[in-house]
Structures are given as structure tokens and as C-alpha cells.
Amino acid sequence: MSFIRFFWGNHLPHPVTNRSYAYYVALRAGEDEILAHHLLPVTVVVVGDVAIIDAYLHILSRSDDDKQEEKILRLHNTWKKENGKWLLLATYNTEVEP
């Protein structure tokens, strides 16, 4: 399940299930190989059963023709805790200039 941790990190609330794993495998299918990544939290705010997380995700990838590309994504995620599990309510991710 380390694949899921790439998207959300070990410290961010995410219910790791076979269903969510399958979703992200399908999402990544056909995309460039990830050579390195680094998640930089900007803010993590938890109020009761709601969490709002802002972070930057730096990705270094390699395409099929061996070209490397750097991407930086600004992540904004809103989570809600229900029945002891964190559920992703909304996500807004944009690419920013390196």
C-alpha cells in the first residue's frame, strides 16, 4: 500500500482500502514513471471532525522516451471524520511553476 502513501503521505488522513488503491492505480496508468517525490505541508488545520490540508507536492518523472520532467502541484484537501474514518470530501490540485 505504499503507492497510496505517495499521494497522501504517512501523516495525512486517508482510508487505505483495496478500493482506493485500485482507483489510484487506474489514475496513474499510462503516466510517466515517478523517479522521486516530496510532499511539503503548508498548513494542516483540524477543527472537530473536519481537516483542511494545504501542501506542495514536488514530482520528478521520466517519460517512455527517457525525458525527465519536474512538476510542482499545490494541493488543497478537505476531509471529514465519520465513524472513526477520514473521508476525502473535496480536493483541488493545481500545477505551479517550478
GROMACS elastic network, one bead per residue, 0.5 to 0.9 nm:
[ bonds ]
;  ai    aj funct       b0    kb
    1     4     6  0.56727   500
    1     5     6  0.70936   500
    1    16     6  0.74462   500
    1    17     6  0.85902   500
    1    18     6  0.87085   500
    1    21     6  0.71791   500
    2     6     6  0.66649   500
    2     9     6  0.89272   500
    2    10     6  0.89007   500
    3     6     6  0.53656   500
    3     7     6  0.73716   500
    3    21     6  0.75578   500
    3    24     6  0.81814   500
    3    25     6  0.81607   500
    4     7     6  0.54864   500
    4     8     6  0.65755   500
    4     9     6  0.76623   500
    4    14     6  0.87077   500
    4    16     6  0.70875   500
    4    20     6  0.80135   500
    4    21     6  0.62576   500
    4    24     6  0.72607   500
    4    25     6  0.88785   500
    5     8     6  0.51206   500
    5    10     6  0.56979   500
    5    11     6  0.88366   500
    5    12     6  0.87345   500
    5    14     6  0.88556   500
    5    16     6  0.87978   500
    6     9     6  0.57030   500
    6    10     6  0.84677   500
    6    37     6  0.76616   500
    6    38     6  0.86381   500
    6    39     6  0.85133   500
    7    24     6  0.85205   500
    7    39     6  0.87217   500
    7    57     6  0.87036   500
    8    11     6  0.77529   500
    8    12     6  0.57675   500
    8    13     6  0.76556   500
    8    14     6  0.69799   500
    8    39     6  0.83245   500
    9    12     6  0.56915   500
    9    13     6  0.85797   500
    9    14     6  0.88131   500
    9    39     6  0.72593   500
   10    13     6  0.81625   500
   10    14     6  0.88822   500
   11    14     6  0.88807   500
   12    53     6  0.83238   500
   13    51     6  0.86373   500
   13    79     6  0.77371   500
   13    85     6  0.83539   500
   13    86     6  0.57551   500
   13    87     6  0.79998   500
   13    88     6  0.85946   500
   14    79     6  0.86209   500
   14    85     6  0.79972   500
   14    86     6  0.58340   500
   14    87     6  0.67822   500
   14    88     6  0.73701   500
   15    20     6  0.77987   500
   15    85     6  0.65132   500
   15    86     6  0.61601   500
   15    87     6  0.69032   500
   15    88     6  0.87669   500
   16    19     6  0.82331   500
   16    20     6  0.63410   500
   16    21     6  0.69513   500
   17    20     6  0.52689   500
   17    21     6  0.61272   500
   17    22     6  0.85842   500
   18    21     6  0.50172   500
   18    22     6  0.60778   500
   18    23     6  0.86034   500
   19    22     6  0.52009   500
   19    23     6  0.62982   500
   19    24     6  0.89223   500
   20    23     6  0.50135   500
   20    24     6  0.64196   500
   20    25     6  0.86847   500
   21    24     6  0.53647   500
   21    25     6  0.62204   500
   21    26     6  0.87096   500
   22    25     6  0.50890   500
   22    26     6  0.62209   500
   22    27     6  0.85563   500
   23    26     6  0.52853   500
   23    27     6  0.61622   500
   23    28     6  0.87795   500
   24    28     6  0.60770   500
   24    29     6  0.84654   500
   25    28     6  0.52762   500
   25    29     6  0.61162   500
   26    29     6  0.51282   500
   26    30     6  0.86673   500
   27    30     6  0.84620   500
   27    31     6  0.84309   500
   28    31     6  0.55084   500
   28    32     6  0.82885   500
   29    32     6  0.86426   500
   30    33     6  0.88800   500
   31    34     6  0.87508   500
   31    63     6  0.78490   500
   32    61     6  0.58666   500
   32    62     6  0.55255   500
   32    64     6  0.69496   500
   33    60     6  0.86443   500
   33    61     6  0.53629   500
   33    62     6  0.51992   500
   33    63     6  0.63785   500
   33    64     6  0.80794   500
   34    37     6  0.73371   500
   34    59     6  0.70012   500
   34    60     6  0.61108   500
   34    62     6  0.65554   500
   35    59     6  0.76895   500
   35    60     6  0.54873   500
   35    61     6  0.51613   500
   35    62     6  0.67402   500
   35    68     6  0.88051   500
   36    58     6  0.81556   500
   36    59     6  0.59203   500
   36    60     6  0.51346   500
   36    61     6  0.70406   500
   37    57     6  0.70233   500
   37    58     6  0.54049   500
   37    60     6  0.62443   500
   37    61     6  0.87069   500
   38    56     6  0.81996   500
   38    57     6  0.58039   500
   38    58     6  0.51522   500
   38    59     6  0.67477   500
   39    55     6  0.68174   500
   39    56     6  0.58546   500
   39    58     6  0.64005   500
   39    59     6  0.88435   500
   40    54     6  0.88537   500
   40    55     6  0.54175   500
   40    56     6  0.50689   500
   40    57     6  0.62959   500
   40    58     6  0.80429   500
   41    44     6  0.72228   500
   41    53     6  0.75345   500
   41    54     6  0.61837   500
   41    56     6  0.63887   500
   41    57     6  0.85579   500
   42    53     6  0.76939   500
   42    54     6  0.53452   500
   42    56     6  0.71789   500
   43    52     6  0.78669   500
   43    53     6  0.58104   500
   43    54     6  0.52002   500
   43    55     6  0.68551   500
   44    51     6  0.70580   500
   44    52     6  0.58925   500
   44    54     6  0.65149   500
   44    55     6  0.85349   500
   45    50     6  0.82602   500
   45    51     6  0.55365   500
   45    52     6  0.52633   500
   45    53     6  0.64960   500
   45    54     6  0.89173   500
   46    49     6  0.71926   500
   46    50     6  0.57542   500
   46    52     6  0.65338   500
   46    53     6  0.86322   500
   47    50     6  0.54261   500
   47    51     6  0.63635   500
   47    52     6  0.86906   500
   48    51     6  0.80385   500
   48    81     6  0.86221   500
   49    79     6  0.81592   500
   49    80     6  0.55263   500
   49    82     6  0.75995   500
   49    86     6  0.85735   500
   50    78     6  0.72413   500
   50    79     6  0.55920   500
   50    81     6  0.63853   500
   50    86     6  0.87538   500
   51    77     6  0.80875   500
   51    78     6  0.57999   500
   51    79     6  0.50043   500
   51    80     6  0.63923   500
   51    81     6  0.82907   500
   51    86     6  0.89104   500
   52    76     6  0.72698   500
   52    77     6  0.57453   500
   52    79     6  0.63606   500
   53    75     6  0.76672   500
   53    76     6  0.57154   500
   53    77     6  0.51916   500
   53    78     6  0.65165   500
   53    79     6  0.82400   500
   54    74     6  0.73464   500
   54    75     6  0.54940   500
   54    77     6  0.66052   500
   55    73     6  0.82635   500
   55    74     6  0.59374   500
   55    75     6  0.51217   500
   55    76     6  0.67575   500
   55    77     6  0.88398   500
   56    72     6  0.66541   500
   56    73     6  0.55818   500
   56    75     6  0.59475   500
   56    76     6  0.89973   500
   57    71     6  0.80729   500
   57    72     6  0.55946   500
   57    73     6  0.50773   500
   57    74     6  0.65013   500
   57    75     6  0.71957   500
   58    70     6  0.73352   500
   58    71     6  0.59033   500
   58    73     6  0.65611   500
   58    98     6  0.86775   500
   59    69     6  0.81146   500
   59    70     6  0.57141   500
   59    71     6  0.51670   500
   59    72     6  0.62712   500
   59    73     6  0.81951   500
   60    68     6  0.68894   500
   60    69     6  0.57347   500
   60    71     6  0.65071   500
   60    72     6  0.89091   500
   61    67     6  0.81881   500
   61    68     6  0.55105   500
   61    69     6  0.53197   500
   61    70     6  0.64903   500
   61    71     6  0.81330   500
   62    65     6  0.78987   500
   62    66     6  0.56100   500
   62    67     6  0.53959   500
   62    69     6  0.63545   500
   63    66     6  0.52039   500
   63    67     6  0.53040   500
   63    68     6  0.65131   500
   63    69     6  0.79994   500
   64    67     6  0.74066   500
   70    98     6  0.73211   500
   71    95     6  0.70608   500
   71    96     6  0.76424   500
   71    97     6  0.77239   500
   71    98     6  0.66522   500
   72    94     6  0.84887   500
   72    95     6  0.57710   500
   72    96     6  0.55840   500
   72    97     6  0.67343   500
   72    98     6  0.59894   500
   73    93     6  0.63480   500
   73    94     6  0.54455   500
   73    96     6  0.58014   500
   73    97     6  0.86919   500
   74    92     6  0.82245   500
   74    93     6  0.55192   500
   74    94     6  0.52951   500
   74    95     6  0.62039   500
   74    96     6  0.66765   500
   75    91     6  0.73333   500
   75    92     6  0.61469   500
   75    94     6  0.68075   500
   75    95     6  0.88838   500
   76    90     6  0.82094   500
   76    91     6  0.56527   500
   76    92     6  0.51395   500
   76    93     6  0.61194   500
   76    94     6  0.88309   500
   77    88     6  0.72292   500
   77    89     6  0.76697   500
   77    90     6  0.57887   500
   77    92     6  0.64910   500
   77    93     6  0.83088   500
   78    87     6  0.86530   500
   78    88     6  0.61640   500
   78    89     6  0.55328   500
   78    90     6  0.52054   500
   78    91     6  0.64016   500
   79    86     6  0.62172   500
   79    87     6  0.54707   500
   79    89     6  0.53159   500
   79    90     6  0.71935   500
   79    91     6  0.89570   500
   80    85     6  0.81695   500
   80    86     6  0.55660   500
   80    87     6  0.53421   500
   80    88     6  0.66321   500
   80    89     6  0.66528   500
   81    84     6  0.61485   500
   81    85     6  0.53335   500
   81    87     6  0.60990   500
   81    88     6  0.89082   500
   82    85     6  0.53819   500
   82    86     6  0.64116   500
   82    87     6  0.71783   500
   83    86     6  0.84624   500
   88    91     6  0.75216   500
